[in-house]
Amino acid sequence: MINSRFITFNNSTKQCKFLFIISLLSGLFIQQSVSASEFGLAGPSCPSGGAGPRVVRLSDEIPGLCNDASAVQDIIFQLGQTGTLIVDKTCTLSSGLRLPSRFTLKGTGIGSAGILAFSHDGIALSVCQEKPRSYVTISDLDIFGPYSTGENVSAPHSKGIALANQNIIYLTNIRVSDFYTGIVGTNSYSVFIHGSNISNNVNDNIQVGYASNGWRIRDGLVSQAGNWGINVLGPGDAKPVNAGDRELWRTSNDLLIDGVRLESNSKGGIRTNAYATRIINTRLEFNGHGSGAPNYHGVLVDQSAEKTRILTNILSSNCIHNLGSETEQAFNIDANAC
């Protein structure tokens, strides 16, 4: 099997086509990075390593008021790869933070002392683009965006967690609320969202973008989005971003949504326009209340979606609208077609 990480394109069209065909035969796509600057992720180079203690409590480093994002960023960069920062106090920050690969950012549990509140119209947390671009953990932490400050806020570029060109990311026992979009990923593989509350974001709570395969969203709450609870993009949703010498056109695949409670998301609970989305053991209730439809959308399988599987879910005041191809549904409780 050919490892796509070691394949690079050159100026020869024939060689590009040959390598692409070989990669498809091996069961892999050729993975190519999207532009970090296009997602607002560019900045000073992140450190490959750090000095000093590997586990630090934020209150030890900043004993007083925590309102300087650059000071928090300096602590993260001093720890560097393989470091752990424990957020054990409330920080109100006016710019975002970037995490090196193999870094752990953790709080003290949802609803407890560890809180990061961001007031700016931009990305709150992202992961550095220096290799290996993987193995980052964010856990046990409350993350709030600018819409938590009150009414008359306009922050259409705010994102709680933005992932681009990443592999193996753990988002565990976190809350992400009051951003325009809660969690968004593009060209990122194996993102594990577990036991988390991703709710009350103005647009989508979770948006799975292009070429983002193998995501697992399990055992959490996704509610009160202004648009979709979980929105899985596919062909035709938006202009694909530029990825070097080609457009990043590939739809995502192999998304699993398992045991999630989706309630009161304005446009609907789950929308997929991608390949091989599986929705199982999930509760969908009173989603789509803002869409104006007489029947509320629990799940919308859109026109470009293929081979979606919807199994053993419970739907309360919700329905399934299937426009995709080769969709299979079975053993759902109180499921009706829209």
N, C-alpha and C positions, 0 to 999 in steps of 0.2 A: 504494500500500500504506500502511496506517495504522500508525504507530509507536505501540505500546502504552505506551511510556514517557510519552507526553504525554496519555494518557487518564486522567482522574480521575473517580471516582464522586461523585455528589451525592445529595441526598435524594429525587430523583425516580425511582420504580421504573421508569417507562416509559423514561426516558433510559438507565438502567442496562442494561435489557434490549436497547435499541437498540444501544448501544455494544458490548455483548458479542457480539451477532449480527454486527455489522460486523467486529469483530476476528477472529471465526472465519472469516468469508468471506475475509479478507485473509491467512489462514494463520497468524495469531498468536494466542496467548493473552494475556489481560490480566494483566500481571504486577503483583502487589501484595505489598508487603513483609510478612513475618511479624514477630511481636513479638520484638525482640532480647532483652528481659528474660526471655522464656519459654525461651530457649536459654542463659541465663547470659552473654549477650554485652554487656549494658548496662554502662556505666561513664562516667567523665569523657569529655567530648568529645575526639575525636581532632583533631590539628592538620591544617589544610588545606595547610600548607607548613612549611618548616623553615629554619633559619639555619645558616651555617657550612658545613663540608665536606659534600659529598654522599655520600662513601664513607668509612666509618670502620671500623677494626679494633677489635674488642671489647677485645683485650689492651692497646691504647693507652689506652683509656678506663678500664678496670678492670685494672690491672697485677697486683693481688693476687688473693686468693681471690674467686671469683664465686659468691656465694650470696644475693644481694639482688635479688629480682625487680623491686622498685620502681626500683632503680638502672638495671637493664637497660631497663625500660620508659621511663624518663626519656631515655635515649640514643635510643631509637627515636622518641619524640615530638619530640625536638630535631631529629632528621634530618627527620622529617615526610614528606609525600608526595614521591615521586621519590628518596628517600634509599635508601642501601644500608648494611646492617650486616653485617660479616663476623665470624662467630663462629669464632674461632681458638683456643678453649680450652674446657675443660669448665666448665659452669655447673650448679649444683644449686639448683633454685628451688622455693619453696613456694607459688607462685601463678602464674597464667597471664600471657601476654603478648598484647597486641593490636597488630595491624599496620595502619597507615594504607593507604589506597588507593595504588596505584602505588609500592609499597614492595618492596624486595628484601631478604630475609633469607637469607643463605647461609653455609655452613660451608666446610670445606676438603676435603670429600670424605667419602663413607661410610667409616666405620671409621677415621677419622683424628682430628685434634685437636678438631674442632668438634663439641661435644656439648651438648645441652640436656636435662637430666634433671629431671623434675618429680615432686614427692612428694605433691602435694595431690589431693584427690578432686574434680576439676573439669576445666575446659577448659584445655589447655596453650597452644595457639595459635589465635587467631581473628582476623577481619578487621573493622575498624571499620565502623560503620553509616553514617558520613557519606559523602555522595556524592563521587566517582562509584561507590564500592563495586565496584572492578574493578582489573584489571592488577596483581595481587600475585603475586610469585614467592617460593617457598621452595625452596631447592636445596642439594645437596651437604652435607647435614646429618643427624646422628643425633639422633633425638628419642625419649627414653625416658620411660615413665610410672611410677607408684608401684609397680606389681607387679614392677618390676625389683629392688626392695629386699629381696625374700625372701618367705618364706611368711607366712601369717596376715595378709595385707593385704586390707582391704575398701575398695574405691574404685569403687563402681558408677556414679558420675557422671563418671568420668575419661574424657576424650576427647583424643586426640592433636592433631587439627586439626578444628575445627568451623566450617563455612561456612553462613551464612544470608544470603540476599538478595544474592548475589555474581554477578559475570559476568566470565569470562575470568580464571581462576586457574591458575597453573602450579606443579605440585608435581613437581619433577624431581630424580632421583638422591638421594632421601632414604630414611631408615629411620624407621619409626614402629612402635614395639613397646612392650609391657607396659602398655598402657592397658586400660580396660574395652572401649572401642571405638576403633579406630585413627583412621579418617577418617570423618566424617559430614557430609552436606550436605543442606540443605533450601532450596527456592526459589533454587537456584544453577545458573546456566547455564555451559556451556563450561568445565568443570573438567578440566584435562589432567594426568593422573598418568602419568609416564613414567620408566622405568628405575629404579623404586623397590622397596624391600623393605618391604612392609606386612605384618608377621607377628607372631605370638605375642601377640595381644591376647585378652583373656578372653572377649569376646562376638564381635562381627563385626570382621573386619579393616577392611573398607570397607562402609559403609552409605549407599546412595543413597536419600535420602528423597523426600518429595513435591515435585512441580513442579521437578525438577532434570533439565533436558534437555541433551543434547549433551555428556555426559561421555565422555572418552576415557581408557581405562586400557590402557596399552601396555607391552610389553617389560619386565616386572618379575616379582617373586616375591611371592606372596600365600599364606602357609602358617601352619599350626598355630594357627588361630583356635579359640577355645572353642565358637563357633557356626558361622556361615558365613564362608567366605573373602570373598565379595562377596555382599551381600544388597540386592536392589533392591526397595524397598517398593512396594506397590500398594494398591488399594481393599481395605479391611477389615483391613489389617495392624495399624493402630493408630488411635486417635482423631486425626483431622487437627487440626493446631494452628489457633488462631484467627487470622484475617488481617483484622482490621478488622471490616467488616460482613458477612463471610461466612467459611465454613470453607475452609481450603486443601485442597480435596478432590482436586485434579488429580493423577493418576498421572504419574510421570516417563516420558519417552520418548527414543528416539534415543541409547541407551547402546551404546558399542562397547567390547568387551573383545577385545584383539588381541595375541597373542604372549605371554601371561602364563603363568607356571608356577604352578599351584595344587596344592599338596600338603598332605596331612595336616591338613586343616581338619575339625574334629570332627564337625559336623553335615553338612557337604557343601562342595563347591567353590564353586558359584555357584547362587544362588536368585534367580529373577526373578518378580515378580508384576505387571510393568508392560507397557508397550506398546513393541514394536519394539526389543527388546534383540537385539544381534548378538554372537555369540560365535564367533571365528574364530582359527585358527592357534594354539590354546592347548593346553597339556598339563595333564591332570587325572589325578592319581595318588593313590590311597589316601586320598581324601576320604571323609567320612562314617563313619569308623571308630568314632565315639562314638555313633552314632545307634541302634545295635542292629539295623539292617536287615541281612538276609543279603547284599544287594547294595549296594555303596557308591554313594552319590549323588555323581556328578561334577557334574551339572546337574539342578536341579529347576525345571521350568517350571510354576509354580503356577497355580491355577484362574483367577485374574483376568488372567493374562498373555495378550497377544494378539500375533500376528505375530512371534514369536520366530524368529530364524534361527541355526542351529547348524551350522557349516561347517568342514571341513578341520582338525578337532582330533584330538589323539591322547589316548585314554583308556586308562589302565593301572590295572587293579583298580577301575574306576569304571564307572558306567552313567548313562544319561539317563532321567529320569522326567518324562514329558510329561503334564501335566494341563491345559495351556492350549489356546487355540483358534488355528487357522491357523498352527501351528508347522511349520517346514520344517527338515529335517536332510539333509545330503548330504556325501559324501566324507570322513566321519570314519573314523579308524583304530581298530579294536578297540572300536567303540561297540556297546553292548547296551542294550536297554530294561531298566529296573529292574522 
